[in-house]
Amino acid sequence: PAARAAMPRQEPSLALEPALDGTAARSPALRREPTLSDPTQPQDEASIPNTQSEAEPWLLQSTVTSPGRTFAVINGVKVKEGEEIDGAKLVRILPGRVMLLHDHQEKELRMKPQGDVIPLIWRDNSYYVKVSINGSPPFEFILDTGATRITIPSDVVAYFLRVGLINDRDLIGEGKAEVADGSKVDTKIINLRSLRIGSITLRNVKALELDVANKEGSGKGGDKGDGKPPGGAAKRSPGPPPLLGMNVLRQLGEWRIDQVNHRLIITSGNWRLSE
């Protein structure tokens, strides 16, 4: 018979069969050669680095730098130089940025670029900002990072009740609050259905009513029942001024105070833009 051409011997191909538990069955005799990736093809999801897990654990929301008053707000907490926040030590505070010490290494934490800008009024060594409550004319509130909640004097609350800006359903509880001299006063808890600051509207903000009748200087310029805001729109008469506290400022996200141009600069947050 005619000689047959020698054919190359073919080895049986090996394939990894899925095991019963869904994992690939392993063969100790099988060696997988490394393969080169094709740059023209989309990346496999497993090879894409997880950038979310590498996100910064600290969010710089505000910096205040002035003689005798320097602090930053990081992750919603007011922090001074030398204090620690979530495993890092705050080393230095600069306008719009801070230096943190973490794992024996210094790292810079910056705020995001400028966003919404709200004018501030500098008077009596305090910053005032115009705030509208439930569609009211603007009132001047002191921007107070030392206050835990927004605080409204009882004469202003009485005016809001009389003209229908708030109603009995908005009075949701009672409590006590500590004032600047360390004393505690009785308060009522009010739900503000809307609070507008600049172009930003927050919904269902909890506020405290401060009874001016219990404080020195009460009765001066209070609610007279004439249908006008005490002290006039965006004005306040003698007595405790309304305070814009941290329960509002935290919701604004990242913010800082421009003390040169007297502005509150807000870059991001969980707020709802007003319609």
BELHU-V843898 format. One record per residue. N is the residue number from 1. OMEGA is omega as a letter, one per 40 degrees, with the letter a starting at -180 (* if undefined). Layout:
n->{N N}
omega->{OMEGA OMEGA}
This chain:
n->{1 2 3 4 5 6 7 8 9 10 11 12 13 14 15 16 17 18 19 20 21 22 23 24 25 26 27 28 29 30 31 32 33 34 35 36 37 38 39 40 41 42 43 44 45 46 47 48 49 50 51 52 53 54 55 56 57 58 59 60 61 62 63 64 65 66 67 68 69 70 71 72 73 74 75 76 77 78 79 80 81 82 83 84 85 86 87 88 89 90 91 92 93 94 95 96 97 98 99 100 101 102 103 104 105 106 107 108 109 110 111 112 113 114 115 116 117 118 119 120 121 122 123 124 125 126 127 128 129 130 131 132 133 134 135 136 137 138 139 140 141 142 143 144 145 146 147 148 149 150 151 152 153 154 155 156 157 158 159 160 161 162 163 164 165 166 167 168 169 170 171 172 173 174 175 176 177 178 179 180 181 182 183 184 185 186 187 188 189 190 191 192 193 194 195 196 197 198 199 200 201 202 203 204 205 206 207 208 209 210 211 212 213 214 215 216 217 218 219 220 221 222 223 224 225 226 227 228 229 230 231 232 233 234 235 236 237 238 239 240 241 242 243 244 245 246 247 248 249 250 251 252 253 254 255 256 257 258 259 260 261 262 263 264 265 266 267 268 269 270 271 272 273 274 275}
omega->{a a i i a i i a a i i a i i i i i i a a i i a i a i a a a i a i i i i a i a a a i a i a a a a a i a a i a a a i a i i a a i i a i a i a a i i i a a i a i a i i a i a i i i i i i a a i i i i i i i i i a a i i i i a i a i i a a i a a a i i i i a i i i i i i a a i a i i a i a i i i i i a i i i a a i a a i a i i i i i i i a a i i i i a i i i a i i i i i i a a a i i i a i a i i a i i a i i a i a i a i i a i i i a i i i a a i a a i i i i i i a a a i a i a i i a a i i i i i i a a i i a i a a i i a i a i i a i i a i a i a i a i a a a i i a a i i i a *}
